[in-house]
Amino acid sequence: MLRTAIFMIGIAGLAAGGSTFISAQTPGPSLSEQQRSLLSAREQSEEARQRSEALRRQAEAASNDADRIASEAAALAARIQAAEADIKAARTRISIVSKLQQRQRARLAEKQGPMIRLTAALQMMTRKPTALALVEPRSLDELIYMRSILSAVMPEIERRTASLRDEVKQGERLRLQSTRAIASLDMSQRQLTERRQQLAGLEASERVDAAQLSDDAGIEQERALALGEEARDILDLMDQIRASGAVREALEALEGPILRPGQGKDQAVSAARQNEDVANAYRLPVIGEIVTGLGEISNSGYRSRGLTIAVDSGAQIVAPAAGRIAYSGRYRGYGNILIIEHDAGWTSLITNMAMSSVNVGDGVVQGAPVGRSGSDDPTVTIELRRNGRPIDIAALIG
């Protein structure tokens, strides 16, 4: 009867197996949060692709080399941002599949346990030779009893083993998904490297042309940096730049000699006219997730005046709207910053950049590459002001 008891223990374990779910305890974001992040990355990638295609068509229709190069650079920057979003999506997919695999392994282990115990019980039964039942009638009764039990529980065994087979198939599907996600990540990383090299070559050519057209760009850059030294804080700097911009606009309205390129808004006029109103076409300058909104209290205790975006190291930063570069350089406590003047009193401030690829006086189209994020603190902050007052960007971009 000992074998009977062992067999019944196996059957009881089979009946209990699979009734509960053992979840894999993994740190980090939840599966639903990662799924939302994956959806957001895919949307950002598609939007960047659409921008790139529109800018490519705009470059083809450009009437002069300057507009063509500017649009081509913006199109390349959009393709870089699409590749960055693809990389983020691929990494998120890999993480999601890893979580699903952990859960699937836990379910499989839970369902395998009773089957292992049942198999062990059956193996113990088969160790007794059948011929022994002829000389031991009690053993024959036991064998008949066990066969009747097996005929009763066999349907349940088949059902549970079918579930195990389904779990094994699911594991294979997850393995294939993981392989595809890794391949997608590798391809996106190669595309990102190639497009960054293309953009670097185009920017180098653009800088040569700009230097030939504007021999006083260095003077204006030094003037802007001097304003930064004199300003008490970054708000004071923006007010000074806004005041100097108003003076420049007033001078441009007077009859007389046209200001030299780099001194006025000549380089940005055609780009700025592409948008009748900044508020109708504003976009975030970088691919990432918003971690702090306007008016929120940050970890350091100050109230945010714009949006802080968590980004990957070396993320491409672009102009959120067409305009003119009013300040480009380091500023105390904010890393490399960029101030862009738009039409109608609108001003953008981008801070915590690792490097800037534009100079003061440059005119930029919307989406033009202006710099990259850093690696030590991969966040970028964007502020938008109109006549000195902060504007909620989130409301503009929906």
Contacts in CASP RR format, 6 or more apart in sequence:
PFRMAT RR
TARGET T0000
AUTHOR 0000-0000-0000
METHOD contacts of the structure
MODEL  1
MLRTAIFMIGIAGLAAGGSTFISAQTPGPSLSEQQRSLLSAREQSEEARQ
RSEALRRQAEAASNDADRIASEAAALAARIQAAEADIKAARTRISIVSKL
QQRQRARLAEKQGPMIRLTAALQMMTRKPTALALVEPRSLDELIYMRSIL
SAVMPEIERRTASLRDEVKQGERLRLQSTRAIASLDMSQRQLTERRQQLA
GLEASERVDAAQLSDDAGIEQERALALGEEARDILDLMDQIRASGAVREA
LEALEGPILRPGQGKDQAVSAARQNEDVANAYRLPVIGEIVTGLGEISNS
GYRSRGLTIAVDSGAQIVAPAAGRIAYSGRYRGYGNILIIEHDAGWTSLI
TNMAMSSVNVGDGVVQGAPVGRSGSDDPTVTIELRRNGRPIDIAALIG
1 142 0 8 1.000
3 121 0 8 1.000
3 124 0 8 1.000
3 125 0 8 1.000
3 128 0 8 1.000
3 142 0 8 1.000
4 142 0 8 1.000
4 145 0 8 1.000
4 146 0 8 1.000
6 120 0 8 1.000
6 121 0 8 1.000
6 124 0 8 1.000
7 121 0 8 1.000
7 122 0 8 1.000
7 124 0 8 1.000
7 125 0 8 1.000
7 146 0 8 1.000
7 149 0 8 1.000
9 117 0 8 1.000
9 121 0 8 1.000
10 114 0 8 1.000
10 117 0 8 1.000
10 118 0 8 1.000
10 120 0 8 1.000
10 121 0 8 1.000
11 118 0 8 1.000
11 121 0 8 1.000
11 149 0 8 1.000
11 153 0 8 1.000
13 113 0 8 1.000
13 114 0 8 1.000
13 117 0 8 1.000
13 118 0 8 1.000
14 114 0 8 1.000
14 115 0 8 1.000
14 117 0 8 1.000
14 118 0 8 1.000
14 153 0 8 1.000
14 156 0 8 1.000
14 157 0 8 1.000
14 160 0 8 1.000
15 114 0 8 1.000
15 156 0 8 1.000
16 114 0 8 1.000
17 110 0 8 1.000
17 111 0 8 1.000
17 113 0 8 1.000
17 114 0 8 1.000
17 160 0 8 1.000
18 107 0 8 1.000
18 110 0 8 1.000
18 111 0 8 1.000
18 114 0 8 1.000
18 163 0 8 1.000
20 110 0 8 1.000
21 106 0 8 1.000
21 107 0 8 1.000
21 110 0 8 1.000
22 106 0 8 1.000
22 107 0 8 1.000
22 109 0 8 1.000
22 110 0 8 1.000
23 103 0 8 1.000
23 106 0 8 1.000
24 99 0 8 1.000
24 102 0 8 1.000
24 103 0 8 1.000
24 105 0 8 1.000
24 106 0 8 1.000
26 99 0 8 1.000
26 102 0 8 1.000
29 37 0 8 1.000
31 96 0 8 1.000
31 99 0 8 1.000
31 100 0 8 1.000
34 92 0 8 1.000
34 95 0 8 1.000
34 96 0 8 1.000
34 99 0 8 1.000
35 96 0 8 1.000
37 88 0 8 1.000
37 92 0 8 1.000
37 289 0 8 1.000
38 89 0 8 1.000
38 92 0 8 1.000
38 93 0 8 1.000
38 96 0 8 1.000
40 289 0 8 1.000
41 85 0 8 1.000
41 86 0 8 1.000
41 88 0 8 1.000
41 89 0 8 1.000
41 92 0 8 1.000
42 85 0 8 1.000
42 89 0 8 1.000
44 81 0 8 1.000
44 85 0 8 1.000
44 88 0 8 1.000
44 287 0 8 1.000
44 288 0 8 1.000
45 82 0 8 1.000
45 85 0 8 1.000
45 86 0 8 1.000
45 89 0 8 1.000
48 78 0 8 1.000
48 79 0 8 1.000
48 81 0 8 1.000
48 82 0 8 1.000
48 85 0 8 1.000
48 287 0 8 1.000
49 78 0 8 1.000
49 79 0 8 1.000
49 82 0 8 1.000
51 74 0 8 1.000
51 75 0 8 1.000
51 78 0 8 1.000
51 367 0 8 1.000
52 75 0 8 1.000
52 76 0 8 1.000
52 78 0 8 1.000
52 79 0 8 1.000
52 82 0 8 1.000
53 75 0 8 1.000
55 71 0 8 1.000
55 72 0 8 1.000
55 74 0 8 1.000
55 75 0 8 1.000
55 78 0 8 1.000
55 367 0 8 1.000
56 71 0 8 1.000
56 72 0 8 1.000
56 75 0 8 1.000
58 71 0 8 1.000
58 75 0 8 1.000
59 67 0 8 1.000
59 68 0 8 1.000
59 69 0 8 1.000
59 71 0 8 1.000
59 72 0 8 1.000
59 75 0 8 1.000
62 68 0 8 1.000
62 71 0 8 1.000
65 209 0 8 1.000
66 209 0 8 1.000
67 270 0 8 1.000
69 202 0 8 1.000
69 205 0 8 1.000
69 206 0 8 1.000
69 209 0 8 1.000
70 206 0 8 1.000
70 271 0 8 1.000
70 364 0 8 1.000
70 365 0 8 1.000
70 368 0 8 1.000
71 365 0 8 1.000
72 202 0 8 1.000
73 199 0 8 1.000
73 202 0 8 1.000
73 203 0 8 1.000
73 206 0 8 1.000
73 368 0 8 1.000
73 369 0 8 1.000
74 318 0 8 1.000
74 365 0 8 1.000
74 366 0 8 1.000
74 367 0 8 1.000
74 368 0 8 1.000
74 369 0 8 1.000
76 195 0 8 1.000
76 198 0 8 1.000
76 199 0 8 1.000
76 202 0 8 1.000
76 369 0 8 1.000
77 199 0 8 1.000
77 316 0 8 1.000
77 318 0 8 1.000
77 367 0 8 1.000
77 368 0 8 1.000
77 369 0 8 1.000
78 318 0 8 1.000
78 367 0 8 1.000
79 191 0 8 1.000
79 195 0 8 1.000
80 192 0 8 1.000
80 195 0 8 1.000
80 196 0 8 1.000
80 199 0 8 1.000
80 316 0 8 1.000
80 369 0 8 1.000
81 286 0 8 1.000
81 287 0 8 1.000
81 315 0 8 1.000
81 316 0 8 1.000
81 318 0 8 1.000
83 188 0 8 1.000
83 189 0 8 1.000
83 191 0 8 1.000
83 192 0 8 1.000
83 195 0 8 1.000
84 192 0 8 1.000
84 287 0 8 1.000
84 312 0 8 1.000
84 315 0 8 1.000
84 316 0 8 1.000
85 287 0 8 1.000
86 184 0 8 1.000
86 188 0 8 1.000
86 191 0 8 1.000
87 185 0 8 1.000
87 188 0 8 1.000
87 189 0 8 1.000
87 192 0 8 1.000
87 312 0 8 1.000
88 287 0 8 1.000
88 288 0 8 1.000
88 312 0 8 1.000
89 184 0 8 1.000
90 181 0 8 1.000
90 182 0 8 1.000
90 184 0 8 1.000
90 185 0 8 1.000
90 188 0 8 1.000
91 185 0 8 1.000
93 177 0 8 1.000
93 181 0 8 1.000
93 184 0 8 1.000
94 178 0 8 1.000
94 181 0 8 1.000
94 182 0 8 1.000
94 185 0 8 1.000
97 174 0 8 1.000
97 177 0 8 1.000
97 178 0 8 1.000
97 181 0 8 1.000
98 178 0 8 1.000
100 174 0 8 1.000
101 171 0 8 1.000
101 174 0 8 1.000
101 175 0 8 1.000
101 178 0 8 1.000
104 167 0 8 1.000
104 170 0 8 1.000
104 171 0 8 1.000
104 174 0 8 1.000
107 167 0 8 1.000
108 164 0 8 1.000
108 167 0 8 1.000
108 168 0 8 1.000
111 160 0 8 1.000
111 163 0 8 1.000
111 164 0 8 1.000
111 167 0 8 1.000
112 164 0 8 1.000
114 160 0 8 1.000
115 160 0 8 1.000
115 161 0 8 1.000
115 164 0 8 1.000
118 157 0 8 1.000
125 146 0 8 1.000
128 139 0 8 1.000
130 143 0 8 1.000
132 139 0 8 1.000
133 139 0 8 1.000
133 140 0 8 1.000
133 143 0 8 1.000
134 140 0 8 1.000
196 316 0 8 1.000
199 369 0 8 1.000
203 357 0 8 1.000
203 369 0 8 1.000
210 217 0 8 1.000
210 359 0 8 1.000
210 362 0 8 1.000
211 217 0 8 1.000
213 261 0 8 1.000
214 260 0 8 1.000
214 261 0 8 1.000
214 262 0 8 1.000
214 361 0 8 1.000
216 260 0 8 1.000
216 262 0 8 1.000
216 263 0 8 1.000
217 262 0 8 1.000
217 359 0 8 1.000
217 360 0 8 1.000
217 361 0 8 1.000
217 362 0 8 1.000
218 359 0 8 1.000
218 360 0 8 1.000
220 262 0 8 1.000
220 263 0 8 1.000
220 360 0 8 1.000
220 361 0 8 1.000
221 328 0 8 1.000
221 359 0 8 1.000
221 360 0 8 1.000
223 360 0 8 1.000
224 241 0 8 1.000
224 326 0 8 1.000
224 327 0 8 1.000
224 328 0 8 1.000
224 360 0 8 1.000
225 329 0 8 1.000
227 237 0 8 1.000
227 240 0 8 1.000
227 241 0 8 1.000
227 244 0 8 1.000
227 327 0 8 1.000
228 237 0 8 1.000
228 240 0 8 1.000
228 327 0 8 1.000
228 331 0 8 1.000
230 240 0 8 1.000
231 237 0 8 1.000
231 240 0 8 1.000
234 331 0 8 1.000
234 334 0 8 1.000
234 337 0 8 1.000
234 349 0 8 1.000
234 351 0 8 1.000
237 327 0 8 1.000
237 331 0 8 1.000
237 339 0 8 1.000
238 339 0 8 1.000
238 347 0 8 1.000
238 349 0 8 1.000
238 385 0 8 1.000
238 388 0 8 1.000
239 388 0 8 1.000
241 326 0 8 1.000
241 327 0 8 1.000
241 339 0 8 1.000
241 341 0 8 1.000
241 347 0 8 1.000
242 341 0 8 1.000
242 345 0 8 1.000
242 347 0 8 1.000
242 387 0 8 1.000
242 388 0 8 1.000
244 326 0 8 1.000
245 326 0 8 1.000
245 341 0 8 1.000
248 259 0 8 1.000
248 263 0 8 1.000
248 264 0 8 1.000
248 265 0 8 1.000
249 265 0 8 1.000
251 259 0 8 1.000
252 259 0 8 1.000
252 264 0 8 1.000
252 265 0 8 1.000
258 266 0 8 1.000
259 266 0 8 1.000
261 267 0 8 1.000
262 361 0 8 1.000
262 362 0 8 1.000
263 361 0 8 1.000
264 324 0 8 1.000
264 361 0 8 1.000
265 272 0 8 1.000
265 324 0 8 1.000
265 341 0 8 1.000
267 324 0 8 1.000
267 361 0 8 1.000
267 362 0 8 1.000
267 363 0 8 1.000
268 322 0 8 1.000
268 323 0 8 1.000
268 324 0 8 1.000
268 341 0 8 1.000
268 363 0 8 1.000
268 364 0 8 1.000
271 322 0 8 1.000
271 323 0 8 1.000
271 363 0 8 1.000
271 364 0 8 1.000
271 365 0 8 1.000
271 366 0 8 1.000
272 322 0 8 1.000
272 323 0 8 1.000
272 324 0 8 1.000
272 342 0 8 1.000
272 343 0 8 1.000
273 322 0 8 1.000
274 322 0 8 1.000
274 365 0 8 1.000
274 366 0 8 1.000
275 281 0 8 1.000
275 321 0 8 1.000
275 322 0 8 1.000
275 343 0 8 1.000
275 366 0 8 1.000
277 344 0 8 1.000
278 321 0 8 1.000
278 342 0 8 1.000
278 343 0 8 1.000
278 344 0 8 1.000
278 346 0 8 1.000
278 384 0 8 1.000
279 346 0 8 1.000
279 391 0 8 1.000
279 396 0 8 1.000
281 321 0 8 1.000
281 366 0 8 1.000
282 320 0 8 1.000
282 321 0 8 1.000
282 384 0 8 1.000
282 393 0 8 1.000
282 396 0 8 1.000
282 397 0 8 1.000
283 320 0 8 1.000
283 321 0 8 1.000
283 366 0 8 1.000
283 367 0 8 1.000
283 397 0 8 1.000
284 307 0 8 1.000
284 309 0 8 1.000
284 320 0 8 1.000
284 382 0 8 1.000
284 393 0 8 1.000
284 397 0 8 1.000
285 317 0 8 1.000
285 318 0 8 1.000
285 319 0 8 1.000
285 320 0 8 1.000
285 348 0 8 1.000
285 350 0 8 1.000
285 370 0 8 1.000
285 380 0 8 1.000
285 382 0 8 1.000
286 309 0 8 1.000
286 311 0 8 1.000
286 315 0 8 1.000
286 316 0 8 1.000
286 317 0 8 1.000
286 318 0 8 1.000
286 373 0 8 1.000
286 380 0 8 1.000
286 382 0 8 1.000
287 311 0 8 1.000
287 312 0 8 1.000
287 315 0 8 1.000
287 316 0 8 1.000
288 309 0 8 1.000
288 310 0 8 1.000
288 311 0 8 1.000
288 312 0 8 1.000
288 315 0 8 1.000
289 309 0 8 1.000
289 310 0 8 1.000
290 307 0 8 1.000
290 308 0 8 1.000
290 309 0 8 1.000
290 310 0 8 1.000
290 394 0 8 1.000
291 308 0 8 1.000
291 309 0 8 1.000
291 310 0 8 1.000
291 379 0 8 1.000
292 298 0 8 1.000
292 304 0 8 1.000
292 306 0 8 1.000
292 307 0 8 1.000
292 308 0 8 1.000
293 304 0 8 1.000
293 306 0 8 1.000
293 307 0 8 1.000
293 308 0 8 1.000
293 394 0 8 1.000
294 304 0 8 1.000
294 305 0 8 1.000
294 306 0 8 1.000
294 307 0 8 1.000
294 390 0 8 1.000
294 392 0 8 1.000
294 393 0 8 1.000
294 394 0 8 1.000
295 303 0 8 1.000
295 304 0 8 1.000
295 305 0 8 1.000
295 306 0 8 1.000
296 303 0 8 1.000
296 304 0 8 1.000
297 303 0 8 1.000
297 304 0 8 1.000
298 304 0 8 1.000
298 308 0 8 1.000
304 381 0 8 1.000
305 383 0 8 1.000
305 390 0 8 1.000
306 381 0 8 1.000
306 382 0 8 1.000
306 383 0 8 1.000
306 384 0 8 1.000
306 390 0 8 1.000
306 393 0 8 1.000
307 381 0 8 1.000
307 382 0 8 1.000
307 383 0 8 1.000
307 393 0 8 1.000
307 394 0 8 1.000
308 379 0 8 1.000
308 380 0 8 1.000
308 381 0 8 1.000
309 379 0 8 1.000
309 380 0 8 1.000
309 381 0 8 1.000
309 382 0 8 1.000
310 378 0 8 1.000
310 379 0 8 1.000
311 373 0 8 1.000
311 378 0 8 1.000
311 379 0 8 1.000
311 380 0 8 1.000
312 373 0 8 1.000
312 378 0 8 1.000
313 373 0 8 1.000
313 374 0 8 1.000
313 375 0 8 1.000
313 378 0 8 1.000
314 354 0 8 1.000
314 372 0 8 1.000
314 373 0 8 1.000
314 374 0 8 1.000
314 375 0 8 1.000
314 378 0 8 1.000
315 372 0 8 1.000
315 373 0 8 1.000
315 374 0 8 1.000
315 378 0 8 1.000
315 380 0 8 1.000
316 369 0 8 1.000
316 371 0 8 1.000
316 372 0 8 1.000
317 350 0 8 1.000
317 353 0 8 1.000
317 369 0 8 1.000
317 370 0 8 1.000
317 371 0 8 1.000
317 372 0 8 1.000
317 373 0 8 1.000
317 380 0 8 1.000
318 366 0 8 1.000
318 367 0 8 1.000
318 368 0 8 1.000
318 369 0 8 1.000
318 370 0 8 1.000
319 340 0 8 1.000
319 348 0 8 1.000
319 364 0 8 1.000
319 365 0 8 1.000
319 366 0 8 1.000
319 367 0 8 1.000
319 368 0 8 1.000
319 370 0 8 1.000
320 340 0 8 1.000
320 348 0 8 1.000
320 350 0 8 1.000
320 366 0 8 1.000
320 367 0 8 1.000
320 382 0 8 1.000
320 384 0 8 1.000
321 340 0 8 1.000
321 342 0 8 1.000
321 346 0 8 1.000
321 348 0 8 1.000
321 366 0 8 1.000
322 342 0 8 1.000
322 363 0 8 1.000
322 364 0 8 1.000
322 365 0 8 1.000
322 366 0 8 1.000
323 340 0 8 1.000
323 341 0 8 1.000
323 342 0 8 1.000
323 343 0 8 1.000
323 363 0 8 1.000
323 364 0 8 1.000
324 340 0 8 1.000
324 341 0 8 1.000
324 361 0 8 1.000
324 362 0 8 1.000
324 363 0 8 1.000
324 364 0 8 1.000
325 338 0 8 1.000
325 339 0 8 1.000
325 340 0 8 1.000
325 341 0 8 1.000
325 358 0 8 1.000
325 359 0 8 1.000
325 360 0 8 1.000
325 361 0 8 1.000
325 362 0 8 1.000
325 363 0 8 1.000
325 364 0 8 1.000
325 370 0 8 1.000
326 339 0 8 1.000
326 340 0 8 1.000
326 341 0 8 1.000
326 347 0 8 1.000
326 360 0 8 1.000
326 361 0 8 1.000
327 337 0 8 1.000
327 338 0 8 1.000
327 339 0 8 1.000
327 360 0 8 1.000
328 336 0 8 1.000
328 337 0 8 1.000
328 338 0 8 1.000
328 339 0 8 1.000
328 356 0 8 1.000
328 358 0 8 1.000
328 359 0 8 1.000
328 360 0 8 1.000
329 336 0 8 1.000
329 337 0 8 1.000
329 338 0 8 1.000
329 356 0 8 1.000
330 336 0 8 1.000
330 337 0 8 1.000
331 337 0 8 1.000
331 351 0 8 1.000
334 351 0 8 1.000
334 352 0 8 1.000
335 351 0 8 1.000
335 352 0 8 1.000
335 353 0 8 1.000
336 352 0 8 1.000
336 353 0 8 1.000
336 354 0 8 1.000
336 355 0 8 1.000
336 356 0 8 1.000
337 349 0 8 1.000
337 350 0 8 1.000
337 351 0 8 1.000
337 352 0 8 1.000
337 353 0 8 1.000
338 348 0 8 1.000
338 349 0 8 1.000
338 350 0 8 1.000
338 351 0 8 1.000
338 353 0 8 1.000
338 356 0 8 1.000
338 358 0 8 1.000
338 370 0 8 1.000
338 371 0 8 1.000
339 347 0 8 1.000
339 348 0 8 1.000
339 349 0 8 1.000
339 350 0 8 1.000
340 347 0 8 1.000
340 348 0 8 1.000
340 350 0 8 1.000
340 364 0 8 1.000
340 370 0 8 1.000
341 347 0 8 1.000
342 348 0 8 1.000
344 386 0 8 1.000
345 386 0 8 1.000
345 387 0 8 1.000
346 384 0 8 1.000
346 385 0 8 1.000
346 386 0 8 1.000
347 384 0 8 1.000
347 385 0 8 1.000
347 386 0 8 1.000
347 388 0 8 1.000
348 382 0 8 1.000
348 383 0 8 1.000
348 384 0 8 1.000
348 385 0 8 1.000
349 381 0 8 1.000
349 382 0 8 1.000
349 383 0 8 1.000
349 384 0 8 1.000
349 385 0 8 1.000
350 370 0 8 1.000
350 380 0 8 1.000
350 381 0 8 1.000
350 382 0 8 1.000
350 383 0 8 1.000
351 380 0 8 1.000
351 381 0 8 1.000
351 383 0 8 1.000
352 373 0 8 1.000
352 374 0 8 1.000
352 377 0 8 1.000
352 379 0 8 1.000
352 380 0 8 1.000
352 381 0 8 1.000
353 371 0 8 1.000
353 372 0 8 1.000
353 373 0 8 1.000
353 374 0 8 1.000
353 380 0 8 1.000
354 371 0 8 1.000
354 372 0 8 1.000
354 373 0 8 1.000
354 374 0 8 1.000
354 375 0 8 1.000
355 371 0 8 1.000
355 372 0 8 1.000
356 370 0 8 1.000
356 371 0 8 1.000
357 369 0 8 1.000
357 370 0 8 1.000
357 371 0 8 1.000
357 372 0 8 1.000
358 364 0 8 1.000
358 368 0 8 1.000
358 370 0 8 1.000
358 371 0 8 1.000
364 370 0 8 1.000
373 379 0 8 1.000
373 380 0 8 1.000
382 393 0 8 1.000
383 390 0 8 1.000
383 393 0 8 1.000
384 390 0 8 1.000
384 391 0 8 1.000
384 393 0 8 1.000
384 396 0 8 1.000
385 391 0 8 1.000
END
